[in-house]
Amino acid sequence: MSAISPVVLIPARLGSTRLPDKPLADIGGQPMIVQVWRRAMEAKIGPVYVAAAEPAIVAAVQAAGGQAVLTDPDHPSGSDRIFEALGRIDPVGRHDVVVNVQGDLPTIDPALIRRSLVPLEDPSVDIATLAVAISREEERHDPNVVKAVAAFAPGHDVARALYFSRATVPANDGPHYHHIGLYAYRRSALTQFVALPPGVLERREKLEQLRALEAGMRIDVALVDTLPLGVDTPADLERARTILKDGRS
């Protein structure tokens, strides 16, 4: 992995409908976005910046000693937001890999962030992401649980992504994999991705990563053992507070 120079970017905006001002919600005495920034720093793979849609997020991160950049509040996706931030913080292209960590993962294990780089050891991979085997039967059929379709060979824990879906795929007996929305892009791949129009299947499934597959880009998936808690509701927020109350802050 010494041949690459990663940077971690965390997109964040205040406009959550289910949990207003989510990035600033208090967890263990710190705003949630600061907790995410700290987990990313603990991964120790490179510099970490928050790509913020509002000045209040920038202020919160900087007050904790972190680095943040203000971006256009009207970006349609986190990918567009981190692309703008990347151009601002590294216009000369020192960093050739961009790790996109979602801003609502305050309890994420830093090892998962490091794990996202593993598929990029293959130079033919454009984008890397993560998945975990589904163990709860109801999750197989929950459209809110995105499934990563990949043919993991026996004894291998990295495989090429063939599809992503909200449906229960593939059919018949065998494991299903819960996709974790954390991505490591080659910088050239991120540049290509944000220039693409939304894909037919992307619009149908409401899954942005399908745009890359439709365009012939290669995404590989690394298996991990744990599913990070994404904070989307007040109940999720309370769970995150419980997880961190005796640990890091």
BALODREN-399739 format. One record per residue (C-alpha): residue number from 1; residue in one letter; x, y, z. Coordinates in steps of 0.02 Angstrom, whole numbers, padded with zeros to 5 digits. Example, Ala and Ser with C-alpha at 12.3 -4.5 7.8 and 13.67 -1.06 7.14 Angstrom:
2
<pos=1 | code=a | east=00615 | north=-00225 | up=00390>
<pos=2 | code=s | east=00684 | north=-00053 | up=00357>
! end
This chain:
249
<pos=1 | code=m | east=00000 | north=00000 | up=00000>
<pos=2 | code=s | east=00151 | north=00115 | up=00005>
<pos=3 | code=a | east=00124 | north=00159 | up=-00179>
<pos=4 | code=i | east=-00034 | north=00259 | up=-00144>
<pos=5 | code=s | east=-00065 | north=00423 | up=-00053>
<pos=6 | code=p | east=-00241 | north=00423 | up=00020>
<pos=7 | code=v | east=-00343 | north=00567 | up=00088>
<pos=8 | code=v | east=-00502 | north=00541 | up=00189>
<pos=9 | code=l | east=-00650 | north=00655 | up=00152>
<pos=10 | code=i | east=-00809 | north=00658 | up=00256>
<pos=11 | code=p | east=-00958 | north=00743 | up=00173>
<pos=12 | code=a | east=-01080 | north=00824 | up=00293>
<pos=13 | code=r | east=-01234 | north=00934 | up=00280>
<pos=14 | code=l | east=-01368 | north=00991 | up=00402>
<pos=15 | code=g | east=-01519 | north=00955 | up=00293>
<pos=16 | code=s | east=-01572 | north=00786 | up=00361>
<pos=17 | code=t | east=-01760 | north=00764 | up=00366>
<pos=18 | code=r | east=-01766 | north=00623 | up=00494>
<pos=19 | code=l | east=-01636 | north=00699 | up=00611>
<pos=20 | code=p | east=-01619 | north=00887 | up=00586>
<pos=21 | code=d | east=-01443 | north=00960 | up=00608>
<pos=22 | code=k | east=-01378 | north=00782 | up=00622>
<pos=23 | code=p | east=-01191 | north=00821 | up=00606>
<pos=24 | code=l | east=-01200 | north=00935 | up=00759>
<pos=25 | code=a | east=-01296 | north=00813 | up=00870>
<pos=26 | code=d | east=-01205 | north=00788 | up=01035>
<pos=27 | code=i | east=-01123 | north=00619 | up=01063>
<pos=28 | code=g | east=-01010 | north=00603 | up=01214>
<pos=29 | code=g | east=-00991 | north=00791 | up=01230>
<pos=30 | code=q | east=-00940 | north=00816 | up=01048>
<pos=31 | code=p | east=-01037 | north=00846 | up=00887>
<pos=32 | code=m | east=-01065 | north=00686 | up=00789>
<pos=33 | code=i | east=-00960 | north=00749 | up=00644>
<pos=34 | code=v | east=-00813 | north=00770 | up=00763>
<pos=35 | code=q | east=-00833 | north=00590 | up=00821>
<pos=36 | code=v | east=-00830 | north=00532 | up=00640>
<pos=37 | code=w | east=-00676 | north=00639 | up=00606>
<pos=38 | code=r | east=-00589 | north=00561 | up=00756>
<pos=39 | code=r | east=-00626 | north=00384 | up=00698>
<pos=40 | code=a | east=-00555 | north=00428 | up=00528>
<pos=41 | code=m | east=-00400 | north=00503 | up=00608>
<pos=42 | code=e | east=-00377 | north=00342 | up=00709>
<pos=43 | code=a | east=-00371 | north=00244 | up=00545>
<pos=44 | code=k | east=-00202 | north=00329 | up=00512>
<pos=45 | code=i | east=-00207 | north=00313 | up=00323>
<pos=46 | code=g | east=-00186 | north=00496 | up=00279>
<pos=47 | code=p | east=-00251 | north=00671 | up=00312>
<pos=48 | code=v | east=-00436 | north=00690 | up=00353>
<pos=49 | code=y | east=-00549 | north=00834 | up=00300>
<pos=50 | code=v | east=-00734 | north=00864 | up=00324>
<pos=51 | code=a | east=-00819 | north=00926 | up=00166>
<pos=52 | code=a | east=-00956 | north=01034 | up=00242>
<pos=53 | code=a | east=-01110 | north=01111 | up=00165>
<pos=54 | code=e | east=-01129 | north=01242 | up=00303>
<pos=55 | code=p | east=-01013 | north=01355 | up=00402>
<pos=56 | code=a | east=-01078 | north=01285 | up=00568>
<pos=57 | code=i | east=-01003 | north=01114 | up=00525>
<pos=58 | code=v | east=-00837 | north=01192 | up=00479>
<pos=59 | code=a | east=-00835 | north=01286 | up=00644>
<pos=60 | code=a | east=-00873 | north=01129 | up=00745>
<pos=61 | code=v | east=-00734 | north=01030 | up=00663>
<pos=62 | code=q | east=-00606 | north=01168 | up=00678>
<pos=63 | code=a | east=-00651 | north=01196 | up=00861>
<pos=64 | code=a | east=-00600 | north=01015 | up=00891>
<pos=65 | code=g | east=-00435 | north=01039 | up=00801>
<pos=66 | code=g | east=-00490 | north=00960 | up=00637>
<pos=67 | code=q | east=-00483 | north=01019 | up=00458>
<pos=68 | code=a | east=-00638 | north=01062 | up=00358>
<pos=69 | code=v | east=-00680 | north=01146 | up=00194>
<pos=70 | code=l | east=-00841 | north=01236 | up=00150>
<pos=71 | code=t | east=-00925 | north=01173 | up=-00008>
<pos=72 | code=d | east=-01076 | north=01218 | up=-00114>
<pos=73 | code=p | east=-01231 | north=01178 | up=-00010>
<pos=74 | code=d | east=-01328 | north=01125 | up=-00165>
<pos=75 | code=h | east=-01225 | north=00973 | up=-00215>
<pos=76 | code=p | east=-01341 | north=00828 | up=-00260>
<pos=77 | code=s | east=-01232 | north=00696 | up=-00176>
<pos=78 | code=g | east=-01088 | north=00666 | up=-00059>
<pos=79 | code=s | east=-00980 | north=00614 | up=-00206>
<pos=80 | code=d | east=-01001 | north=00784 | up=-00286>
<pos=81 | code=r | east=-00964 | north=00867 | up=-00119>
<pos=82 | code=i | east=-00801 | north=00775 | up=-00090>
<pos=83 | code=f | east=-00747 | north=00806 | up=-00269>
<pos=84 | code=e | east=-00762 | north=00993 | up=-00243>
<pos=85 | code=a | east=-00671 | north=00981 | up=-00076>
<pos=86 | code=l | east=-00532 | north=00878 | up=-00154>
<pos=87 | code=g | east=-00500 | north=01011 | up=-00284>
<pos=88 | code=r | east=-00489 | north=01143 | up=-00148>
<pos=89 | code=i | east=-00372 | north=01052 | up=-00030>
<pos=90 | code=d | east=-00262 | north=00965 | up=-00159>
<pos=91 | code=p | east=-00268 | north=01055 | up=-00327>
<pos=92 | code=v | east=-00100 | north=00984 | up=-00381>
<pos=93 | code=g | east=-00150 | north=00802 | up=-00358>
<pos=94 | code=r | east=-00035 | north=00741 | up=-00219>
<pos=95 | code=h | east=-00169 | north=00619 | up=-00161>
<pos=96 | code=d | east=-00214 | north=00483 | up=-00286>
<pos=97 | code=v | east=-00342 | north=00390 | up=-00179>
<pos=98 | code=v | east=-00495 | north=00469 | up=-00097>
<pos=99 | code=v | east=-00585 | north=00378 | up=00044>
<pos=100 | code=n | east=-00764 | north=00437 | up=00067>
<pos=101 | code=v | east=-00822 | north=00406 | up=00246>
<pos=102 | code=q | east=-01003 | north=00449 | up=00278>
<pos=103 | code=g | east=-01031 | north=00584 | up=00408>
<pos=104 | code=d | east=-01157 | north=00482 | up=00508>
<pos=105 | code=l | east=-01042 | north=00340 | up=00565>
<pos=106 | code=p | east=-00980 | north=00402 | up=00735>
<pos=107 | code=t | east=-00942 | north=00227 | up=00802>
<pos=108 | code=i | east=-00857 | north=00154 | up=00649>
<pos=109 | code=d | east=-00707 | north=00044 | up=00683>
<pos=110 | code=p | east=-00554 | north=00130 | up=00607>
<pos=111 | code=a | east=-00500 | north=-00041 | up=00544>
<pos=112 | code=l | east=-00647 | north=-00039 | up=00422>
<pos=113 | code=i | east=-00582 | north=00123 | up=00347>
<pos=114 | code=r | east=-00412 | north=00044 | up=00323>
<pos=115 | code=r | east=-00492 | north=-00111 | up=00251>
<pos=116 | code=s | east=-00571 | north=-00010 | up=00110>
<pos=117 | code=l | east=-00399 | north=00014 | up=00032>
<pos=118 | code=v | east=-00364 | north=-00172 | up=00011>
<pos=119 | code=p | east=-00455 | north=-00198 | up=-00156>
<pos=120 | code=l | east=-00353 | north=-00057 | up=-00232>
<pos=121 | code=e | east=-00199 | north=-00168 | up=-00221>
<pos=122 | code=d | east=-00263 | north=-00232 | up=-00388>
<pos=123 | code=p | east=-00223 | north=-00093 | up=-00513>
<pos=124 | code=s | east=-00375 | north=-00136 | up=-00620>
<pos=125 | code=v | east=-00496 | north=-00087 | up=-00480>
<pos=126 | code=d | east=-00571 | north=00088 | up=-00495>
<pos=127 | code=i | east=-00673 | north=00095 | up=-00335>
<pos=128 | code=a | east=-00668 | north=-00009 | up=-00176>
<pos=129 | code=t | east=-00806 | north=-00033 | up=-00049>
<pos=130 | code=l | east=-00859 | north=-00146 | up=00095>
<pos=131 | code=a | east=-00991 | north=-00274 | up=00138>
<pos=132 | code=v | east=-01037 | north=-00389 | up=00281>
<pos=133 | code=a | east=-01129 | north=-00555 | up=00275>
<pos=134 | code=i | east=-01312 | north=-00540 | up=00323>
<pos=135 | code=s | east=-01355 | north=-00643 | up=00476>
<pos=136 | code=r | east=-01533 | north=-00582 | up=00513>
<pos=137 | code=e | east=-01662 | north=-00659 | up=00397>
<pos=138 | code=e | east=-01771 | north=-00503 | up=00392>
<pos=139 | code=e | east=-01627 | north=-00401 | up=00322>
<pos=140 | code=r | east=-01621 | north=-00511 | up=00167>
<pos=141 | code=h | east=-01792 | north=-00445 | up=00117>
<pos=142 | code=d | east=-01781 | north=-00267 | up=00183>
<pos=143 | code=p | east=-01770 | north=-00142 | up=00037>
<pos=144 | code=n | east=-01680 | north=-00021 | up=00152>
<pos=145 | code=v | east=-01536 | north=-00146 | up=00163>
<pos=146 | code=v | east=-01435 | north=-00131 | up=00004>
<pos=147 | code=k | east=-01363 | north=-00297 | up=-00054>
<pos=148 | code=a | east=-01192 | north=-00310 | up=-00136>
<pos=149 | code=v | east=-01189 | north=-00450 | up=-00265>
<pos=150 | code=a | east=-01014 | north=-00523 | up=-00277>
<pos=151 | code=a | east=-00950 | north=-00699 | up=-00306>
<pos=152 | code=f | east=-00826 | north=-00727 | up=-00165>
<pos=153 | code=a | east=-00718 | north=-00878 | up=-00205>
<pos=154 | code=p | east=-00684 | north=-01000 | up=-00062>
<pos=155 | code=g | east=-00550 | north=-00930 | up=00051>
<pos=156 | code=h | east=-00558 | north=-00756 | up=-00028>
<pos=157 | code=d | east=-00630 | north=-00601 | up=00053>
<pos=158 | code=v | east=-00617 | north=-00480 | up=-00094>
<pos=159 | code=a | east=-00722 | north=-00498 | up=-00251>
<pos=160 | code=r | east=-00783 | north=-00396 | up=-00397>
<pos=161 | code=a | east=-00953 | north=-00313 | up=-00375>
<pos=162 | code=l | east=-01074 | north=-00375 | up=-00507>
<pos=163 | code=y | east=-01225 | north=-00276 | up=-00447>
<pos=164 | code=f | east=-01303 | north=-00185 | up=-00300>
<pos=165 | code=s | east=-01488 | north=-00197 | up=-00263>
<pos=166 | code=r | east=-01625 | north=-00166 | up=-00136>
<pos=167 | code=a | east=-01701 | north=-00332 | up=-00189>
<pos=168 | code=t | east=-01655 | north=-00501 | up=-00117>
<pos=169 | code=v | east=-01519 | north=-00553 | up=-00238>
<pos=170 | code=p | east=-01448 | north=-00671 | up=-00289>
<pos=171 | code=a | east=-01588 | north=-00800 | up=-00287>
<pos=172 | code=n | east=-01590 | north=-00969 | up=-00201>
<pos=173 | code=d | east=-01484 | north=-01032 | up=-00056>
<pos=174 | code=g | east=-01322 | north=-00950 | up=-00007>
<pos=175 | code=p | east=-01258 | north=-00795 | up=00080>
<pos=176 | code=h | east=-01317 | north=-00617 | up=00051>
<pos=177 | code=y | east=-01208 | north=-00467 | up=00087>
<pos=178 | code=h | east=-01257 | north=-00302 | up=00166>
<pos=179 | code=h | east=-01169 | north=-00162 | up=00073>
<pos=180 | code=i | east=-01079 | north=-00033 | up=00180>
<pos=181 | code=g | east=-01079 | north=00137 | up=00095>
<pos=182 | code=l | east=-00896 | north=00179 | up=00120>
<pos=183 | code=y | east=-00793 | north=00200 | up=-00038>
<pos=184 | code=a | east=-00610 | north=00216 | up=-00085>
<pos=185 | code=y | east=-00593 | north=00295 | up=-00258>
<pos=186 | code=r | east=-00442 | north=00312 | up=-00365>
<pos=187 | code=r | east=-00437 | north=00499 | up=-00396>
<pos=188 | code=s | east=-00456 | north=00472 | up=-00582>
<pos=189 | code=a | east=-00609 | north=00363 | up=-00550>
<pos=190 | code=l | east=-00692 | north=00496 | up=-00441>
<pos=191 | code=t | east=-00662 | north=00625 | up=-00577>
<pos=192 | code=q | east=-00741 | north=00509 | up=-00705>
<pos=193 | code=f | east=-00886 | north=00463 | up=-00592>
<pos=194 | code=v | east=-00946 | north=00639 | up=-00551>
<pos=195 | code=a | east=-00942 | north=00684 | up=-00736>
<pos=196 | code=l | east=-01061 | north=00543 | up=-00782>
<pos=197 | code=p | east=-01249 | north=00573 | up=-00799>
<pos=198 | code=p | east=-01361 | north=00475 | up=-00681>
<pos=199 | code=g | east=-01385 | north=00297 | up=-00742>
<pos=200 | code=v | east=-01544 | north=00206 | up=-00789>
<pos=201 | code=l | east=-01524 | north=00077 | up=-00651>
<pos=202 | code=e | east=-01461 | north=00208 | up=-00529>
<pos=203 | code=r | east=-01625 | north=00302 | up=-00547>
<pos=204 | code=r | east=-01727 | north=00142 | up=-00535>
<pos=205 | code=e | east=-01642 | north=00072 | up=-00379>
<pos=206 | code=k | east=-01594 | north=00243 | up=-00307>
<pos=207 | code=l | east=-01416 | north=00181 | up=-00287>
<pos=208 | code=e | east=-01279 | north=00298 | up=-00345>
<pos=209 | code=q | east=-01146 | north=00162 | up=-00362>
<pos=210 | code=l | east=-01242 | north=00083 | up=-00506>
<pos=211 | code=r | east=-01192 | north=00234 | up=-00611>
<pos=212 | code=a | east=-01013 | north=00174 | up=-00603>
<pos=213 | code=l | east=-01057 | north=-00006 | up=-00649>
<pos=214 | code=e | east=-01165 | north=00050 | up=-00795>
<pos=215 | code=a | east=-01017 | north=00150 | up=-00860>
<pos=216 | code=g | east=-00903 | north=-00002 | up=-00855>
<pos=217 | code=m | east=-00804 | north=00050 | up=-00702>
<pos=218 | code=r | east=-00741 | north=-00088 | up=-00589>
<pos=219 | code=i | east=-00794 | north=-00093 | up=-00406>
<pos=220 | code=d | east=-00722 | north=-00225 | up=-00291>
<pos=221 | code=v | east=-00793 | north=-00270 | up=-00121>
<pos=222 | code=a | east=-00696 | north=-00317 | up=00035>
<pos=223 | code=l | east=-00786 | north=-00420 | up=00167>
<pos=224 | code=v | east=-00783 | north=-00361 | up=00347>
<pos=225 | code=d | east=-00851 | north=-00436 | up=00507>
<pos=226 | code=t | east=-00950 | north=-00291 | up=00578>
<pos=227 | code=l | east=-01084 | north=-00172 | up=00517>
<pos=228 | code=p | east=-01055 | north=00008 | up=00573>
<pos=229 | code=l | east=-01202 | north=00100 | up=00649>
<pos=230 | code=g | east=-01271 | north=00232 | up=00533>
<pos=231 | code=v | east=-01360 | north=00369 | up=00630>
<pos=232 | code=d | east=-01521 | north=00415 | up=00540>
<pos=233 | code=t | east=-01651 | north=00427 | up=00679>
<pos=234 | code=p | east=-01662 | north=00484 | up=00861>
<pos=235 | code=a | east=-01656 | north=00301 | up=00913>
<pos=236 | code=d | east=-01494 | north=00276 | up=00816>
<pos=237 | code=l | east=-01423 | north=00429 | up=00901>
<pos=238 | code=e | east=-01460 | north=00356 | up=01072>
<pos=239 | code=r | east=-01376 | north=00193 | up=01022>
<pos=240 | code=a | east=-01220 | north=00288 | up=00967>
<pos=241 | code=r | east=-01217 | north=00382 | up=01131>
<pos=242 | code=t | east=-01227 | north=00218 | up=01226>
<pos=243 | code=i | east=-01088 | north=00139 | up=01124>
<pos=244 | code=l | east=-00969 | north=00285 | up=01151>
<pos=245 | code=k | east=-01015 | north=00336 | up=01328>
<pos=246 | code=d | east=-00877 | north=00234 | up=01408>
<pos=247 | code=g | east=-00757 | north=00238 | up=01263>
<pos=248 | code=r | east=-00681 | north=00367 | up=01149>
<pos=249 | code=s | east=-00741 | north=00547 | up=01146>
! end
